Amino acid sequence: MDLRDDLAADAWRLVGRQHGVVARAQLLELGLTRGAIAHRLRTGRLHRVSSGVYAVGRPELSRHGRWLAAVLCCGPTAVLSHRSAAALWGFHAHAANAEVTVSPEVRRRRRGVAVHCGALAADERTVHEGIPVTTVARTLLDLACQLPASRLERAINEADKLDLIDPEALRSALDRYAGRTGVLALRSLLDRHGFRLTDSDLEVRFLAIVRRSGLPLPDTGTRLNGFRVDFHWPDLGLVVETDGLRYHRTTGQQMRDRLRDQAHAAAGISTLRFTHYQVRYEQRHVERTLVAVAGRLRAGEREGSCAP
């Protein structure tokens, strides 16, 4: 008689939901005795993954199975967290070792598992794909303590693209973590990409950059190829658009941006995009980019005029 014969159907449903992994406590609750568990271990029907956690049927586990095994072996308060949680959600690469957060009073060390101790509120925990895990907002806060700004920004972008959380919701979630490590890093990124100048202030600051660059002043707020453009150099065939929220746009907004850029490209117009934050705080970068692109466009015009 194999494990399938003597475990009830609901037990197999549990194993299926748990990616082929089961805890010893769960088997005891299902009615198996300690001797029955030991027998199945000897006969290869159960395979020890770690203390009190087994793979059912075969020893090989999927990545999800390994993650859940790491959570189960760390006790009932454990959840997948940090880089492993981000990998489960789909917005960060998988870490070598599974990362798990447990309650502060829990003192467990498990081989191959990075255990973090921390108090998690009920609304910071959830279940995703059958695995207890920190919420997206809490996961991003934990990542902010581990990743450099460039990789943290990439994780926020990916979470947004996956519709897991948007910058405004993340900003609101951070209010509860005032003073915590990682909040400043997240807020600085959100402020950077959510920063928006008024139309008049934007124009004043951008035109000041243009004057310093030595370029002629562009037309402002005109229509071109059926679209309103922010700044336009007709002689160069160059358009500059400024985006207030770079990485959170509705599908309709994204499509309109694509159509506008495609219409300009079809008409031989080059398009540059800068954020409001860049216009306000990264003016040297904006100026260098403008000068480089304008120089390339002028060189292209000269080559064209010399063609036979």
C-alpha positions as CSV (number, residue, x, y, z in Angstrom):
1,M,0.0,0.0,0.0
2,D,1.6,3.3,-1.0
3,L,1.1,6.8,0.3
4,R,-1.7,7.5,-2.2
5,D,-3.7,4.6,-0.9
6,D,-3.7,5.3,2.8
7,L,-3.9,9.1,2.8
8,A,-7.2,10.7,2.3
9,A,-8.0,12.7,-0.8
10,D,-7.8,15.9,1.1
11,A,-4.3,15.0,2.1
12,W,-3.3,14.7,-1.5
13,R,-5.0,18.0,-2.3
14,L,-2.8,19.5,0.4
15,V,0.3,18.1,-1.1
16,G,-0.7,19.3,-4.5
17,R,-1.3,22.9,-3.2
18,Q,2.1,22.7,-1.3
19,H,4.2,21.9,-4.4
20,G,4.9,18.4,-3.3
21,V,6.0,19.3,0.3
22,V,4.5,18.4,3.6
23,A,5.4,19.1,7.2
24,R,5.6,16.4,9.9
25,A,3.0,18.2,12.0
26,Q,0.6,18.1,9.0
27,L,1.0,14.4,8.6
28,L,0.3,13.8,12.3
29,E,-2.8,15.9,12.0
30,L,-3.9,13.8,9.1
31,G,-3.7,10.6,11.2
32,L,-0.3,9.1,10.4
33,T,1.6,7.8,13.4
34,R,5.3,8.5,14.0
35,G,5.9,4.9,13.1
36,A,4.0,5.3,9.8
37,I,6.1,8.3,9.0
38,A,9.3,6.5,9.8
39,H,8.3,3.6,7.6
40,R,7.6,5.8,4.6
41,L,10.9,7.5,5.1
42,R,12.6,4.1,5.0
43,T,10.8,2.9,1.9
44,G,11.3,6.1,-0.1
45,R,7.7,7.3,-0.1
46,L,8.8,10.4,1.9
47,H,12.1,12.2,1.5
48,R,13.5,14.4,4.2
49,V,14.1,18.0,3.0
50,S,14.9,19.4,6.4
51,S,13.9,18.9,10.0
52,G,10.2,18.0,10.1
53,V,9.6,18.7,6.4
54,Y,9.4,16.1,3.6
55,A,9.1,15.8,-0.1
56,V,6.3,13.4,-1.1
57,G,6.9,10.7,-3.8
58,R,10.3,11.9,-5.0
59,P,13.1,14.0,-3.5
60,E,13.3,16.6,-6.3
61,L,11.5,19.8,-5.6
62,S,10.6,22.7,-7.8
63,R,11.8,26.2,-6.9
64,H,8.3,26.8,-5.3
65,G,8.7,23.6,-3.4
66,R,12.0,24.6,-2.0
67,W,10.7,28.0,-0.9
68,L,7.7,26.4,0.8
69,A,10.0,23.8,2.5
70,A,12.1,26.7,3.9
71,V,9.0,28.4,5.3
72,L,7.6,25.2,6.8
73,C,10.9,24.2,8.5
74,C,11.0,27.6,10.2
75,G,7.7,27.2,12.1
76,P,4.1,28.6,11.9
77,T,5.1,32.3,12.1
78,A,7.5,32.1,9.1
79,V,6.9,33.7,5.7
80,L,9.0,34.0,2.6
81,S,10.6,37.4,2.5
82,H,13.2,39.8,1.1
83,R,14.7,38.7,-2.2
84,S,13.0,35.3,-2.2
85,A,9.6,37.0,-1.7
86,A,10.4,39.4,-4.6
87,A,11.3,36.5,-6.8
88,L,8.0,34.8,-5.9
89,W,6.1,38.0,-6.8
90,G,8.1,38.2,-10.0
91,F,10.0,41.5,-9.7
92,H,13.5,40.4,-8.6
93,A,15.9,37.6,-9.4
94,H,16.0,34.6,-7.2
95,A,18.5,34.6,-4.3
96,A,20.8,31.6,-3.8
97,N,19.4,30.8,-0.4
98,A,15.7,31.1,0.5
99,E,15.0,34.1,2.8
100,V,12.4,33.7,5.5
101,T,11.2,36.1,8.2
102,V,10.1,34.7,11.6
103,S,8.8,36.3,14.8
104,P,11.5,37.8,17.0
105,E,11.0,35.2,19.7
106,V,11.8,32.4,17.3
107,R,15.4,31.3,17.3
108,R,15.9,28.9,14.4
109,R,18.8,28.3,12.1
110,R,18.3,26.1,9.0
111,R,20.9,25.1,6.5
112,G,20.4,26.8,3.2
113,V,17.9,29.3,4.7
114,A,18.6,32.9,5.5
115,V,16.4,33.6,8.6
116,H,15.4,37.2,9.4
117,C,13.7,38.0,12.7
118,G,11.1,40.7,12.7
119,A,7.6,41.5,13.8
120,L,5.1,41.4,11.0
121,A,1.6,42.7,11.3
122,A,-1.3,40.6,9.9
123,D,-1.7,42.9,6.9
124,E,2.0,42.4,6.0
125,R,1.5,38.7,5.4
126,T,-0.3,37.0,2.6
127,V,-0.3,33.8,0.6
128,H,0.8,33.8,-3.0
129,E,0.9,30.7,-5.2
130,G,0.3,28.6,-2.0
131,I,3.3,30.1,-0.2
132,P,3.1,32.4,2.9
133,V,4.9,35.5,1.9
134,T,5.3,39.2,2.8
135,T,3.1,41.6,1.0
136,V,4.5,43.5,-2.0
137,A,4.9,46.8,0.0
138,R,6.6,45.0,2.8
139,T,8.8,43.1,0.4
140,L,9.9,46.3,-1.3
141,L,10.7,47.8,2.1
142,D,12.9,44.8,2.9
143,L,14.6,45.0,-0.5
144,A,15.4,48.7,0.2
145,C,17.7,47.5,3.0
146,Q,19.5,45.1,0.7
147,L,19.7,46.5,-2.8
148,P,21.5,49.5,-4.4
149,A,19.3,52.3,-5.7
150,S,19.5,51.1,-9.4
151,R,18.3,47.6,-8.6
152,L,15.7,48.8,-6.1
153,E,14.3,51.1,-8.8
154,R,14.2,48.2,-11.2
155,A,12.2,46.2,-8.7
156,I,9.7,49.0,-8.2
157,N,9.3,49.4,-12.0
158,E,8.7,45.6,-12.4
159,A,6.2,45.5,-9.6
160,D,4.4,48.4,-11.2
161,K,4.4,46.8,-14.6
162,L,3.0,43.6,-13.1
163,D,0.1,45.7,-11.6
164,L,1.2,44.5,-8.1
165,I,1.5,48.0,-6.7
166,D,1.7,51.5,-8.1
167,P,3.9,54.3,-6.8
168,E,1.1,56.2,-5.1
169,A,-0.1,53.1,-3.2
170,L,3.5,52.3,-2.2
171,R,4.0,55.9,-1.0
172,S,0.9,55.6,1.1
173,A,2.0,52.2,2.5
174,L,5.3,53.8,3.6
175,D,3.5,56.2,6.0
176,R,3.2,53.4,8.6
177,Y,7.0,52.8,8.5
178,A,8.2,56.3,9.4
179,G,11.8,56.2,10.7
180,R,12.4,52.6,9.5
181,T,15.5,51.6,7.6
182,G,14.7,51.5,3.9
183,V,12.0,54.1,3.9
184,L,14.3,57.0,2.9
185,A,15.6,55.0,-0.1
186,L,12.1,54.2,-1.3
187,R,10.8,57.7,-0.8
188,S,13.7,59.3,-2.7
189,L,13.0,57.0,-5.7
190,L,9.3,57.7,-5.5
191,D,9.9,61.5,-5.2
192,R,12.3,61.4,-8.1
193,H,9.8,59.8,-10.5
194,G,6.7,61.3,-9.1
195,F,8.1,64.9,-9.1
196,R,6.1,67.3,-11.3
197,L,6.7,70.9,-12.0
198,T,3.9,73.3,-13.0
199,D,3.7,73.9,-16.7
200,S,5.1,77.5,-16.3
201,D,7.9,76.4,-14.0
202,L,8.9,73.5,-16.3
203,E,9.1,75.8,-19.3
204,V,11.2,78.4,-17.4
205,R,13.6,75.8,-16.2
206,F,13.9,73.9,-19.4
207,L,14.4,77.0,-21.5
208,A,17.2,78.1,-19.2
209,I,18.9,74.8,-19.9
210,V,18.5,75.4,-23.6
211,R,20.0,78.8,-23.4
212,R,23.1,77.5,-21.5
213,S,23.5,74.8,-24.2
214,G,23.8,77.4,-26.9
215,L,20.9,75.9,-28.9
216,P,18.2,78.1,-30.3
217,L,15.0,78.3,-28.3
218,P,12.3,75.8,-29.3
219,D,8.7,76.3,-30.1
220,T,6.6,75.4,-27.0
221,G,3.1,73.9,-26.7
222,T,2.6,73.5,-30.4
223,R,0.9,70.7,-32.4
224,L,2.8,68.4,-34.6
225,N,1.6,65.4,-36.5
226,G,-1.8,65.6,-34.8
227,F,-0.3,65.8,-31.2
228,R,0.6,68.5,-28.8
229,V,4.3,68.6,-28.1
230,D,6.1,70.2,-25.2
231,F,9.2,71.6,-27.1
232,H,9.9,71.5,-30.8
233,W,12.9,72.5,-32.9
234,P,11.6,72.5,-36.5
235,D,15.1,73.2,-38.1
236,L,16.6,70.2,-36.2
237,G,13.6,67.9,-36.5
238,L,13.7,67.4,-32.7
239,V,10.9,67.1,-30.2
240,V,11.4,67.0,-26.4
241,E,8.6,65.6,-24.2
242,T,8.6,65.8,-20.4
243,D,7.0,63.1,-18.3
244,G,5.8,63.7,-14.7
245,L,5.4,60.1,-13.8
246,R,7.7,58.0,-15.8
247,Y,6.9,54.5,-14.7
248,H,3.2,54.6,-13.8
249,R,0.9,55.3,-16.7
250,T,-2.4,53.8,-17.6
251,T,-2.6,51.5,-20.7
252,G,-4.4,54.3,-22.6
253,Q,-1.6,56.8,-21.7
254,Q,1.1,54.3,-22.7
255,M,-0.6,53.7,-26.1
256,R,-1.0,57.4,-26.8
257,D,2.7,58.0,-26.1
258,R,3.6,55.2,-28.4
259,L,1.3,56.5,-31.2
260,R,2.7,60.0,-30.8
261,D,6.4,58.8,-30.9
262,Q,5.6,56.6,-33.9
263,A,3.9,59.5,-35.8
264,H,6.9,61.7,-35.2
265,A,9.3,58.9,-36.3
266,A,7.4,58.3,-39.5
267,A,7.7,62.0,-40.2
268,G,11.5,61.9,-39.6
269,I,11.3,63.7,-36.2
270,S,13.5,62.6,-33.3
271,T,11.9,62.5,-29.9
272,L,13.7,62.9,-26.5
273,R,12.0,62.3,-23.2
274,F,13.0,63.8,-19.9
275,T,11.3,63.6,-16.5
276,H,10.3,66.7,-14.6
277,Y,12.8,65.6,-11.9
278,Q,15.6,65.6,-14.5
279,V,14.7,69.1,-15.6
280,R,14.8,70.3,-12.0
281,Y,17.6,68.3,-10.5
282,E,19.7,66.8,-13.3
283,Q,20.1,69.8,-15.6
284,R,23.7,68.9,-16.6
285,H,22.6,65.6,-17.9
286,V,19.7,67.2,-19.8
287,E,22.0,69.8,-21.3
288,R,24.7,67.3,-22.4
289,T,22.0,65.0,-24.0
290,L,20.4,67.9,-25.9
291,V,23.8,69.1,-27.2
292,A,24.8,65.6,-28.3
293,V,21.5,64.9,-30.1
294,A,21.4,68.3,-31.7
295,G,25.0,67.8,-33.0
296,R,24.1,64.4,-34.4
297,L,21.0,65.8,-36.2
298,R,23.0,68.7,-37.6
299,A,25.7,66.3,-38.9
300,G,23.0,64.3,-40.5
301,E,21.6,67.4,-42.3
302,R,25.1,68.3,-43.6
303,E,25.7,64.8,-44.9
304,G,22.3,64.9,-46.6
305,S,22.9,68.2,-48.2
306,C,26.2,66.9,-49.7
307,A,24.7,63.8,-51.2
308,P,24.7,63.8,-55.0
